[in-house]
Structures are given as C-alpha cells and as structure tokens.
Amino acid sequence: MKRIEFLKMGTAGLVALGSGSAFNTLSTQPQKVKNISMNAPLKKAYMLDTFPSGDDYTVFEKFQMLKTAGFHGVEPPSGMDRSEVLDAKEETGLEIPSVVVSTHWNHPLSSPDQSVRKAGLDGLETALYDANEFGASTILLVPGVVNDNVSYRDVYQRSQREIKKMLPLAEELEIVIAIENVWNQFLLSPLEAARYVDEFESHWVGWYFDIGNIMNYGWPSQWIEVLGDRIEMIHIKEFSRQKRDDEGLWNGFQVNYLEGDNDWPKIMKTLQNIGYSGYAIAEPAYRPDDIAPDEFLRDYVSTRMDKMIGYLQ
C-alpha cells in the first residue's frame, strides 16, 4: 500500500487495519531525521525544566552536574538566553537533541482567541530557531487542549492549521515538530495519533512519545508499535497505577524510576523492534526530599536509565 493511499483511508480504515497483517503499514512514515545510527545504544539526556532545585544553579552549573552524572545531552525550554546555553554546551560538551516549546500551555494553538494562537505560533517559531542554533533535530509541542469550552474537533482542526503555517520554516531549518502525548484530553489513541501526524504529509511533523503519560490510559508498547518511525524522541517517565488508584491520579507519578508499573524490558524491546535510535530524555516527576540534586541525578536517574537501556542488549 502506498502511503498516500493509506492517508486517505480515514478512521474506519485504521480500525480495519488493526485486525490483520496490513496493520504494519501504520509505520510507513518516510525516513526521519535521527541523531545517531540504529546500531548505537540510546544516549541519555535530561529535561532541564525538571532539574532539581533548579533556581539554585546557573545554566552552566546544571550542565556540568548533568555531565558529571553521566548524561550525554540536555533538553532546554525555548526562550532561554541562547548565548548562555551555547556557552554551557561548549564548555561541557553536552548535546542538545531537542527543545521544548515553552508557550504551548499558556498560549495553545487550539485557542479560540486569535491573539492567543498568534502568541503560541510566535513561541513555536522561537523554539524552531532555538533548536537550529543549538544543533537540535526536534522540538516538543503540545498542540492544544480540549476542555469544556474548546471542543475536540476544534482542537484538531485549529492546531493542524496553525502548525502548517510553520512547516516551511521547519523544512528550511530541518527541525522536526514532534507532537507529545500529555494529559490534554486530545489524541487519546495511537491510531488517531498516527493519523493526526500523517495528515500533514510532511517529514517535519512527528511524534514525541512520553512513556509515563501513556500509563494512565494505555500500554506504551502498543503505542510504540502503532506509531513506529513517527516517534522522533522519547521522554523517560515512571508511573505507578497502584499509587494512582490508592492516592489519586497525579500521585501515580510520585515514584522513582524502576519502582513503578512501567514494563521497561518490554518497552525497550518494542522500541528496538521499530528501529528507534537517538536519545532517551529523562523527565523525572518525583525526587525524594532527602536526596541532594547531584546524588539524585546520578543514582536515581542516570544509573537507573542505564539499567533500562541495558534491556536492549
């Protein structure tokens, strides 16, 4: 099946594919930008917005602590002082594989307010230019938020319309706009997520897969199988369904790496099966109160990520 024919199938065709061997055609996205070869082990990076006690350290100090802890890269938010980030990058030798769009929550591209959408689009543009300056291949974007006042259909249509405005720049800079799965009540199945990406018919729109976020309403390996090579980057996040059930929804994140319900051997094997390569980016949502930042980064994140990645061997 040619990809353009697949794109015309719509939701009904996607569901039908799920019952047969043709289901594998969901992974026929054209070749994407990747950071390293498929034969290399995953490299570790850290989402800067989750740096422990971040206000207590300069950008350089954060980079240096991450380097010492064993990370290969850093994921900054957009809108930082570029010279400061570049200086820290050069001094430490850490890479910047991706940049997070810092405006997507306060200025969603799905807003009915044109001025809000404009601010969100400006933020997306800034992230693309930041990524280009830093040598990143990808930016992380939350495309919109469904709520009582903004319908699912509107979020779908508005977000696609706004993102399309930035595709010429993304293509010029060779930066992939990667859509992340978050708790925004949007794109709630892997089949729909794949369709959303494919409808752009562009190399420069992909998926940013957050492993922990899926755990509340699905199974990571199933999403990985469907999204296939649409996945440009992954966030490593732990989640406990038991804590969610016993203590409340958001408490599901209050658990250390390797102590939740994520089936890391299966997750890593599935990533290997689809040929994923590049970075695994830590986004820890929990840190024990009595653990110093350097110890946390080394022993509770970096070392435990080594064990996760080790399942690929």
C-alpha positions as CSV (number, residue, x, y, z in Angstrom):
1,M,0.0,0.0,0.0
2,K,1.4,3.4,-0.9
3,R,1.4,5.9,1.9
4,I,-0.8,8.4,0.1
5,E,-3.4,5.7,-0.2
6,F,-3.1,4.9,3.4
7,L,-3.6,8.6,4.4
8,K,-6.9,8.6,2.5
9,M,-8.4,5.7,4.5
10,G,-9.5,7.7,7.5
11,T,-10.5,6.3,10.9
12,A,-12.6,3.4,9.6
13,G,-9.7,2.1,7.6
14,L,-7.3,2.5,10.5
15,V,-9.6,0.4,12.7
16,A,-9.9,-2.3,10.0
17,L,-6.2,-2.5,9.7
18,G,-5.9,-3.3,13.3
19,S,-7.3,-6.8,12.8
20,G,-4.8,-8.0,10.1
21,S,-1.2,-8.1,8.9
22,A,-1.7,-4.9,7.0
23,F,-1.6,-3.2,10.4
24,N,2.2,-2.9,9.8
25,T,1.5,-0.2,7.2
26,L,0.9,2.2,10.0
27,S,4.7,2.5,10.3
28,T,5.4,3.6,6.7
29,Q,6.2,7.2,7.5
30,P,9.2,8.4,5.3
31,Q,12.6,8.4,6.8
32,K,13.0,10.9,9.6
33,V,15.9,12.9,11.0
34,K,17.7,10.8,13.6
35,N,20.6,11.7,15.9
36,I,22.6,8.5,15.8
37,S,22.7,5.3,13.9
38,M,20.3,2.4,14.6
39,N,23.1,0.2,15.8
40,A,24.2,2.5,18.6
41,P,22.8,2.4,22.1
42,L,20.4,5.1,23.2
43,K,22.0,8.2,24.6
44,K,20.8,9.8,27.8
45,A,19.6,13.4,28.1
46,Y,17.8,15.4,30.8
47,M,14.8,17.8,30.5
48,L,16.1,21.0,32.0
49,D,12.7,22.2,33.3
50,T,12.8,19.2,35.8
51,F,16.3,19.9,37.2
52,P,16.1,19.5,41.0
53,S,16.2,22.8,42.9
54,G,16.8,24.5,39.5
55,D,16.6,28.0,40.8
56,D,19.7,27.4,42.9
57,Y,22.1,26.9,39.9
58,T,23.3,28.7,36.8
59,V,22.8,27.1,33.4
60,F,26.4,26.1,33.3
61,E,26.3,24.5,36.7
62,K,23.3,22.5,35.6
63,F,25.0,21.3,32.5
64,Q,28.1,20.4,34.5
65,M,26.2,18.4,37.1
66,L,24.4,16.5,34.3
67,K,27.7,15.8,32.6
68,T,29.2,14.5,35.8
69,A,26.1,12.4,36.4
70,G,26.7,10.6,33.1
71,F,24.3,12.3,30.7
72,H,25.1,13.0,27.1
73,G,22.6,15.8,26.4
74,V,20.2,18.4,27.7
75,E,16.7,19.4,26.7
76,P,16.1,23.1,27.4
77,P,12.9,25.0,27.1
78,S,12.6,27.6,24.3
79,G,13.2,31.3,25.0
80,M,16.4,30.9,27.1
81,D,19.4,33.1,26.6
82,R,20.9,31.5,23.6
83,S,24.5,32.6,24.3
84,E,24.3,31.3,27.9
85,V,23.0,27.9,26.7
86,L,25.6,27.7,23.9
87,D,28.4,28.6,26.3
88,A,27.4,25.8,28.7
89,K,27.0,23.4,25.8
90,E,30.5,24.2,24.5
91,E,32.1,24.1,28.0
92,T,30.6,20.7,28.9
93,G,30.4,19.0,25.5
94,L,26.8,18.1,26.1
95,E,24.5,17.9,23.1
96,I,21.1,19.4,22.8
97,P,18.9,16.9,20.9
98,S,15.6,18.8,21.3
99,V,13.9,21.9,22.6
100,V,10.6,22.2,24.5
101,V,8.1,24.8,23.2
102,S,7.7,26.9,26.4
103,T,4.5,28.7,25.3
104,H,2.2,25.8,24.4
105,W,0.3,25.6,27.7
106,N,-0.3,29.3,28.3
107,H,-0.8,30.1,24.6
108,P,-2.2,26.9,23.0
109,L,-2.6,26.7,19.2
110,S,-6.1,25.5,19.7
111,S,-7.4,28.6,21.5
112,P,-10.5,30.3,20.0
113,D,-8.7,33.6,20.7
114,Q,-6.7,34.6,17.6
115,S,-4.3,36.7,19.8
116,V,-3.6,33.6,21.9
117,R,-2.9,31.5,18.9
118,K,-0.6,34.2,17.5
119,A,1.4,34.2,20.7
120,G,1.6,30.4,20.6
121,L,2.7,30.5,17.0
122,D,5.4,33.0,17.8
123,G,6.6,30.7,20.6
124,L,6.7,27.8,18.2
125,E,8.8,29.9,15.8
126,T,11.2,30.8,18.6
127,A,11.6,27.1,19.5
128,L,12.5,26.3,15.9
129,Y,15.1,29.0,15.8
130,D,16.5,27.9,19.2
131,A,16.7,24.3,18.0
132,N,18.6,25.4,14.9
133,E,21.1,27.5,17.0
134,F,21.6,24.6,19.4
135,G,22.0,21.9,16.8
136,A,18.8,20.1,17.9
137,S,16.9,17.9,15.5
138,T,13.5,18.2,17.2
139,I,11.1,20.4,19.1
140,L,8.5,19.2,21.6
141,L,5.0,20.6,21.0
142,V,1.7,20.2,22.9
143,P,-0.7,21.0,20.0
144,G,-3.7,22.1,22.1
145,V,-6.0,21.4,25.0
146,V,-9.6,20.0,24.9
147,N,-11.9,21.3,27.6
148,D,-15.5,22.3,28.3
149,N,-15.1,25.5,26.2
150,V,-12.9,24.1,23.4
151,S,-14.2,21.1,21.5
152,Y,-12.2,18.1,20.4
153,R,-13.0,18.9,16.7
154,D,-11.8,22.5,17.1
155,V,-8.6,21.5,18.8
156,Y,-7.9,19.0,16.0
157,Q,-8.6,21.5,13.1
158,R,-7.1,24.6,14.7
159,S,-3.9,23.0,15.8
160,Q,-3.3,21.4,12.4
161,R,-4.0,24.7,10.7
162,E,-1.5,26.6,12.9
163,I,1.2,24.0,12.7
164,K,1.0,24.0,8.9
165,K,2.0,27.7,9.0
166,M,5.3,26.7,10.5
167,L,6.1,23.8,8.2
168,P,8.1,25.9,5.6
169,L,10.4,27.1,8.4
170,A,10.7,23.6,9.9
171,E,11.7,22.3,6.5
172,E,14.1,25.2,5.9
173,L,15.8,24.6,9.3
174,E,15.4,20.8,9.1
175,I,13.8,20.6,12.5
176,V,11.0,18.1,13.3
177,I,7.9,19.4,15.1
178,A,7.2,16.5,17.4
179,I,3.7,16.2,19.0
180,E,3.8,15.0,22.6
181,N,1.1,12.9,24.3
182,V,0.1,14.6,27.5
183,W,-3.0,14.8,29.7
184,N,-4.7,17.4,27.5
185,Q,-7.7,15.1,26.6
186,F,-6.5,15.0,23.0
187,L,-5.3,12.3,20.6
188,L,-6.3,9.5,23.1
189,S,-5.5,6.5,20.9
190,P,-2.4,5.5,18.9
191,L,-4.4,5.1,15.8
192,E,-5.7,8.6,15.9
193,A,-2.2,9.9,16.9
194,A,-0.8,8.3,13.8
195,R,-3.5,9.7,11.6
196,Y,-3.0,13.2,13.0
197,V,0.7,13.1,12.1
198,D,0.2,11.6,8.7
199,E,-2.3,14.1,7.6
200,F,0.4,16.7,7.5
201,E,2.1,14.7,4.7
202,S,5.4,16.1,5.9
203,H,8.8,14.7,7.0
204,W,8.9,17.6,9.5
205,V,6.0,16.5,11.8
206,G,6.5,13.5,14.0
207,W,5.7,12.2,17.5
208,Y,7.3,12.8,20.9
209,F,6.5,9.8,22.9
210,D,6.2,10.2,26.7
211,I,6.2,6.8,28.2
212,G,4.9,7.7,31.6
213,N,2.0,9.8,30.4
214,I,0.5,6.8,28.5
215,M,0.4,4.6,31.5
216,N,-2.8,6.1,32.9
217,Y,-4.9,5.1,29.9
218,G,-2.9,2.7,27.8
219,W,0.2,0.5,27.3
220,P,3.4,2.1,26.0
221,S,4.4,-0.9,23.9
222,Q,1.1,-0.8,22.0
223,W,1.5,2.9,21.2
224,I,5.1,2.3,20.1
225,E,4.1,-0.5,17.7
226,V,1.5,1.7,16.0
227,L,3.4,5.0,15.9
228,G,6.6,3.2,14.6
229,D,9.1,5.6,13.0
230,R,6.9,8.6,13.5
231,I,8.5,8.6,17.0
232,E,11.2,11.2,16.9
233,M,12.1,11.4,20.6
234,I,11.1,9.8,23.9
235,H,10.6,11.0,27.4
236,I,11.5,8.6,30.2
237,K,9.0,8.9,33.0
238,E,7.8,6.5,35.6
239,F,4.2,5.9,36.7
240,S,2.5,3.7,39.3
241,R,-1.0,2.7,38.7
242,Q,-1.2,1.4,42.2
243,K,-0.4,4.8,43.7
244,R,-2.8,6.4,41.3
245,D,-5.6,4.1,42.5
246,D,-4.7,4.4,46.2
247,E,-3.7,8.0,46.5
248,G,-5.2,9.9,43.5
249,L,-4.4,10.4,39.8
250,W,-1.4,12.7,40.0
251,N,0.2,10.7,42.7
252,G,0.9,8.0,40.1
253,F,4.0,10.0,39.2
254,Q,5.3,10.1,42.7
255,V,7.6,7.1,42.3
256,N,11.3,6.6,41.5
257,Y,12.5,5.1,38.2
258,L,12.2,1.3,38.1
259,E,9.8,1.4,41.1
260,G,6.5,1.9,39.1
261,D,4.4,-0.2,36.8
262,N,6.3,0.6,33.5
263,D,7.4,-2.7,31.9
264,W,10.8,-1.4,30.8
265,P,12.1,-4.6,29.3
266,K,9.0,-4.8,27.0
267,I,9.1,-1.1,26.3
268,M,12.7,-1.1,25.3
269,K,12.3,-4.2,23.2
270,T,9.5,-2.6,21.3
271,L,11.5,0.5,20.7
272,Q,14.2,-1.7,19.3
273,N,11.8,-3.6,17.1
274,I,10.7,-0.3,15.4
275,G,14.3,0.7,14.9
276,Y,14.2,3.7,17.3
277,S,17.6,5.3,17.8
278,G,18.9,8.5,19.3
279,Y,18.0,9.9,22.7
280,A,16.1,8.8,25.8
281,I,15.3,12.0,27.6
282,A,14.7,11.9,31.4
283,E,11.7,13.8,32.7
284,P,11.5,12.6,36.3
285,A,8.3,13.8,38.1
286,Y,9.5,12.8,41.6
287,R,12.5,13.3,43.8
288,P,12.8,12.1,47.4
289,D,13.0,15.1,49.8
290,D,16.2,14.0,51.5
291,I,18.3,13.4,48.3
292,A,20.8,16.0,47.1
293,P,20.5,17.1,43.5
294,D,23.8,15.6,42.4
295,E,23.0,12.3,44.1
296,F,19.5,12.3,42.6
297,L,20.8,12.9,39.1
298,R,23.5,10.2,39.3
299,D,21.9,7.4,41.4
300,Y,18.1,7.9,40.9
301,V,18.1,8.9,37.2
302,S,21.2,8.3,35.2
303,T,22.2,5.0,36.7
304,R,18.6,3.7,36.6
305,M,18.3,4.8,33.0
306,D,21.4,2.7,32.3
307,K,19.6,-0.3,33.5
308,M,16.5,0.5,31.3
309,I,18.7,0.9,28.3
310,G,20.5,-2.2,29.2
311,Y,17.4,-4.2,28.4
312,L,18.2,-3.5,24.7
313,Q,21.3,-5.7,24.9
